[in-house]
Amino acid sequence: MAKTSAIEKNKFRRKLVEQYAVRRAKLKATADDKSLPIEERFAARLKLAELPRNSSKTRIRNRCEVTGRPRANYRKLKMSRVALRELGSQGLIPGLVKSSW
């Protein structure tokens, strides 16, 4: 099980990303628009830099929904390989059969 503080920090980041998504997208579009004057684009970059760092989507860490493990996650199932194997062995995931030979 992952540290509770790490899981909560990631939840907070997800909330911030959602909160600042529209503002961040608008500023990025302005900063990347080559038809605008360079001063206006630079001002948009400065405003973008003033936003909280944790409001960037790249700061979010994919974690297992079951255990909070940060590595070896299956995106489609939102769980780690360890939790997947455990739940699969118990027969809790439909269509998944643990191989044995």
N, C-alpha and C positions, 0 to 999 in steps of 0.2 A: 504494500500500500504506500502510495506517495505521501509526502508531507502535506498536511492540510493547508499550510500557508501557501505552498506552490499552486495547489489547485484553486484556492481562493484568489490568488493573484491573477491567474489565467482567466477566471470568471470576470474579474474586474476589468481586465484588458478587453474582453469580448464586449462588455457593456460600453466601454469608452469608444471602441471602434464603431459600434452601432450609433452612438450618440453623435460622433463627429463625421460620419460617413458623407453626408451631403455637403457639408462645409468643405471638407477635404477634397472631394471630387470637383467641386466648383473652382477651388483655388488651383488645383492641378491642371484643370482644363485651361484656365487663364494663363498659367505659367508656361504651358506647352504650346499655346497658340502663337504661331510665327507671324501672323498678320498684325498683332498688337505691337505697340511701341515697346522697346526694351525696358524702359523705366517702369511701365505698368506690369510687365512680366516679372521684373525683379522685385517689385513691391509684393506681388502675389507669392513669390518664393519666400520672402521675409515673413509674411503672415502665416505661410505654411509651416515655417520653422518655429513659429511661436506656439503652435498647437502642441498638446501633450504628446510626447513620444509614444506612449502606450496607446494612443488613438490610431496608430498605424496598423494596418492589417497584418503586416509581416511580423509583428511582435507576438501574435497569438501562437501558442504552442499546441499542436494536436496531442491530446491526451486521451487515455482510455476512459470511457464513461463508467466502467465498473471499478477499476482500481486506481485510476489517475496516473498510470505509468506513462512517461513521456516518450518512450522509444518503442519501436516495432509495432506500430499501430496500423490496422487495416482501416482505411478511410471510409469504405463503404459500410462497415459494421460499427465503426467508432469504438473499437476495442483492441486491446493488445493481443499479441499472439498467445501469451500466457493465459489470459482470461478466456480467449477463444477455445484453447485446448481444454481448459478446465470445464467450461460450460458444455462443450461438445461431448466430452466424456460422460457427463451426467445426462446427456440427451436433451438439453434445454434449447439447443439451436436446431430448428427444423432443417432437414436436408443435409446435415453435417454428420459424417460418420468418421470416427477416428480409425485410421488404418492400423491393422495388426497382421503380422505374418509369422 
